[in-house]
């Protein structure tokens, strides 16, 4: 008797309504196929490659094994949705591509709470294929509950700072690297005294450098934070970059804490997701974690390959970042508006019992963008400013004051152009130098 091709059977192709979604990590992919490829076979082959099988059947891969541990293709959606072969042939040449959004479920039992294995399963060998991008992962509660997530999160950061109702202001110390702790502390003090809430190291000056030792940097910057507090009567978090070899991360974190530091920062994609989880779930590490997204674009920027930054943002929240950086579309980077908003939502929206992250936007932020950011994200956002503070004509303290005045104007429904005319010289000079988004703010400000 002729046997049905198992790739067409209901064991590997159940309906969404026929599976227990709490037992599956459901990955959504964008996949390109040649016009005449067998799409159902291709999608099942992709899932099988990442679970129980290979390019040919092997004897031990029984139906019992497949039922428990093989992938389950629960949705194949062509865009546009051809159902007529004549229409398809007329629209797509023989050597052309058809595009599909595909949902494949991977058993949680294959991964459990192993984040590296999750990446290997959902974004493993198949990512070498052309025209395959991971768009999203639906994480079931069974998987997520094994992770602590952010120790502090958005509300915890606000509680530390005692600031509950306005956007928070961040500054990155500039120059990025190559400076001594003494130079950094002077810049730190100026920005903090001007009203910055969170000051972070640049992503390029992690851990100990020959010209800038970690303990010295923490001591001097925290002394500057305390001196600034006497002036502004507000606390300042210092996100000290401890990025290093994984074997040295905890030692670096404890160096920060033991020298009075109150926040740590890591380059997430340099140290890895599990390293962030290790730091977040360690009871000895009692300070928030700011996750920097550098290198993120290497696997998210292509429209046809890699994985979306939404997936990255979800993972960073699950493994325990309290703050995570995303690039907006208005500054020096070329992100789409949709992608940026999705990342803001992903940081803050309900995810079982996982605390929301504080979304952090940076890359060419100037006071003239404050109204736009508040319109997009509300008050629960951290504005990441580097040169917009340090390059102010009156110095970094004035640059910080200009931002705080811009935030206050927006909180009080005062148009920024009006505030610049009637307010301080600091804000007026910022607006004159960099403009206001929607009026004269332009991408021409940036060389990248």
C-alpha positions, 0 to 999 in steps of 0.5 A: 500500500502506498504510504503517505509522505509523513511531511504531509501528515497531521503528526508534524502539521497539527492545527493551532487548536490541536496542540498544547501551546504551553508545551511549545516555543512557537517561532515565527519566521519569514521564509523565501521559497522558489516558486515551484518548491514543495513548501510544506516539505520545506517548512517541516524539513526546517523544523525537523532539522532543528529537533529530531531528524536530519535530511534523511530518515534515521531508524531511531526517529520513530513516530513516538519520538516525533510526537514528543520531541519533533517540531510542529508546523502550526501555520504557513501563510503566503504573502500575498496569499495565492490560491490559484496556480494561474495567478501564481504563475503570472505573478512569479517567474519560475526562478522567482521567490514566494514569501511565507510567514511560518509558525513552527512550535518547538517542544519546551522539553527539548530546551527547558530553561537553557537559553543557549540551547534555545538559540541553537534550536530556534535559530541554529543551523537553519539560519545559514539558509538564504531568505530566512529571518526569525520574526518572533518567539512566543514564549510559554509560561512553562519556559519563562517561569524558570527565569527571574527576569529583571531584578528591579525593572522599570518601577524598581529603577524609578524607586531607586531614583525617587522619580515617578512621573517623568521621562528619565535622562541618561548621559554617556560619558564622552569621549568613549574611551581613552580617558583617565578616571579623573577626566571622566569624573569631571564630566560625570559631575557636570552632567549629574549636577545639571540634572542627569538621572543615569550616567553610563560608561560608553560600551567601548570602555568595559572593565579594567583598562590600563589607562582607567582602572575599574575600582578607580573609575567607580570611586571617582564617579560615585564621589562625583554623584554624591557631590552633585546630589548636594546641588540637585537634591536628586540621586544619580545612578552610575551604570559602570561598564563591566563588560569582560570575559565571562569568567571575570564578570562577577568579580567586576560586578563585585568590584563595582558594588564594593566601591560604592557603585549602584548600577552595572552595565554589560554589552549583552551580545558580547558577553552573551545572554546566559552571562546576563542571566548569571549576573541578574540571578546572583543574590550577591549582585544587588544593583540594576543591570543596563544592557547595551545593544551593540552588535545587535544590528549584525544579526537584525539589520537584514530584512531577509536574514537573522532575527528581529530586534523584537526577539532580542528585546524579549530575550534580554528582558527574560534573562534579566536586563533592567534597562535595554537600549534600542535605537530610535529612527530620528537620530543617527541610525536608520531604524524604522519607526515600526521596529522602534515602537515594537521594541518599546512595547516589548520592553514594557508590555505584560509578560506573565510575571516578568517585570517590565524593562525600562526602555532606553533610546539613544543615538543622536538624541537632542532636546528638540526630540523630547516632545516626539519621544514622549508622544511615542513612549509616554513618560516611561522612557530613558533618554540616552544622550551623549553629544547632546549634553557634552557638545553644548556650547556652554558645557555639559552641565548646561546641556543637561539643564537644557534637557531637563527644561525640555522635559519639564516644558513637555510635562506642562504642555508648553510647546518647546519652541515657546519654552526656548523663547521664554526659558533659559539660555541653555535650552535656547542654545540647544534649540538653536544648535540642533533644532526641533523635530518636526520643524527644522530637526534633520538627519543632516545633523549626523554623519553616519 
